[in-house]
Every structure is written in C-alpha cells, then in structure tokens.
Amino acid sequence: MSFDHLGIVCADLAEGRAFLGDTIGISGWTAPTMDPIQKVHVQFAKDACGMIYELIAPSAPESPISQALKSGKNILNHLAYITPDLAAAAAHLEAQGCIAVSVPAPAVAFEGAHIQFFYAPLGFLIELIEQETTTLVFS
C-alpha cells in the first residue's frame, strides 16, 4: 500500500476550498465529482509539498458523512492508500484488527476503481483504493 490522500469532511465544497486556500495556500484543484453510490460530492487538491487533500461534502441527507457533520466528529475523516490488490490489503488490515465498515464499491472519483473503508483500532478510518497509481488530474 502507498499513501494517497487525507480526507476532510465539510458541509460545502466551495467553503472547504476557500478555507484550505486561505489557510494553507492550496490552489490546484481537481474538478468536483458527485458520487451517487457514496452519496457525496468530492474534490481533491494538492499542496506545495505534494500532499493530497480530499474534501467530502454530503450530496443527500442519508450520506454516510452527514453524521460526522452533525456530531462534529471524524471531520478529519480518513487516510487513503492505493493498493493494486484490494482483497489482499483488506485481509492485511483485518489481520491487524481493523474492521471493515463498508463493502468494496466503485467510486466515481477514481474512475470506477473499487474502494473500501476500515475502522482502525487507533480510532481512525482507512480507505483502500484499488489502483496501481493515482488517476487524479489537478489544474
């Protein structure tokens, strides 16, 4: 597995972009994407050091991230890793005590590549993305 991005929940993508731009100077963004399967709007940015951030906003009241916004918890939502073999990486995480909190599903933001989320014993989420390399395009 190799690190890909840090996911941050926000109520609105424009609000999140403005904050990250004003606060830490991020200006290169991908196009926004709506994912009907995950029920979210997402947009990615890269900072001057190459760190990738994902803003995640709900697209429906039943979105999995709506509860995070309501509770103010898990706003710094997940660490994402690319893996060429989702099943093998999932088995590795489970052997380390991580619990699958979703089933593998295609993600629009990753051109239909399957993703899966796990809850780590240390109290944070890990996202696995089944790809060889990132496919994100920044402007």
Disulfide bonds with the S-S distance in Angstrom:
none
